[in-house]
Amino acid sequence: MVDLSVELGPLRFKNPVLTASGTFGYGTEFLPYLDLGELGGMVSKGLSPQPREGNPPARITETPAGMLNTIGLQNVGVDRFITEKLPPLAEFDTAVIANVFGETEAEYVEVCSKLDGASGVAAIELNVSCPNVEHGGMIFGNSPAELARVTRACRRATRLPLIVKLSPNVTDIRDTARAAEEAGADVISLVNTFVGMAVDVKRRRPVLARGSGGLSGPAIRPLAVYMTHQVYRTVGIPIIGMGGIVEAADALEFILAGASAVQVGTANFVHPDAAIRVLRGLATYLEQERIATVRELIGALGEGDRA
């Protein structure tokens, strides 16, 4: 037997495989396909103060080795999540992480404050790839100063471990990683989707109703692994890596690059049990390589020292 448990600051997962926000619903939708109790953790859809219907269709399209989406953060709202979606998850031995977003700092704080008192939430993940309407629609995560401001506010609003999910659509992701760490983040997760566009050449119009969308899937994995390694060598707090993970070898790339855990996202649309496949593949790899614990592999590229 190999030891798959990992520790990320105040968080401890029985294994390093989680599911990514926006790709796994609220967890129970996947019960026909897997045992949630096998997962190290799951991350909810992004939660806002009030329910959101999301964007009009078309809002998702396949691309070579990936997909574009502009769902628009459709969700039931934090109150319904706490009363309806969270209780059924209590019977499963897996960490539930609530993803949070807002269009203003006050909205982030409101959702974090409500989750702080909710039973069964292991941590909060901040989605900072949202427009700050108080500052001209600027994306929180594109500015280190704005990211730090909202992180500090959320840090004051909750005692739960705080994960900050970084956007890759920045000049240098190390700057936003440092800002998150200095503002009180316990963990950093990366990367969110890259901005992209698909064009219908017959109609001469964008495929997605809103024009652009977020690119995810295997197409972004080399970029995400590179950014993970950059951040690993920049900050001292733990990292959760994601971006195009389909099989165990993909997860191992992130772990060797410095991630203590990974999130499986787009692959869930192809194989609903993708995260379990990755998990079992990791266990097999460790057994075959006679590695006692997955923790031995974290940052094991041997390329320079960590911050």
Sequence and secondary structure as in RCSB ss.txt:
>XXXX:A:sequence
MVDLSVELGPLRFKNPVLTASGTFGYGTEFLPYLDLGELGGMVSKGLSPQPREGNPPARITETPAGMLNTIGLQN
VGVDRFITEKLPPLAEFDTAVIANVFGETEAEYVEVCSKLDGASGVAAIELNVSCPNVEHGGMIFGNSPAELARV
TRACRRATRLPLIVKLSPNVTDIRDTARAAEEAGADVISLVNTFVGMAVDVKRRRPVLARGSGGLSGPAIRPLAV
YMTHQVYRTVGIPIIGMGGIVEAADALEFILAGASAVQVGTANFVHPDAAIRVLRGLATYLEQERIATVRELIGA
LGEGDRA
>XXXX:A:secstr
  B  EEETTEEESSSEEE TTSSTTSGGGTTT  GGGSSEEE   B SS B    S  EEEETTEEEE     B
  HHHIIIIISGGGGGSSSEEEEEE  SSHHHHHHHHHHHHT TT  EEEEE  SEEGGGTTEEGGG HHHHHHH
HHHHHHH SS EEEE  S SS HHHHHHHHHHTT SEEEE   EEEE EETTTTEESBTTBEEEEESGGGHHHHH
HHHHHHHTT SS EEEESS  SHHHHHHHHHHT SEEEE THHHH TTHHHHHHHHHHHHHHHTT SBGGGGTTT
T  S   
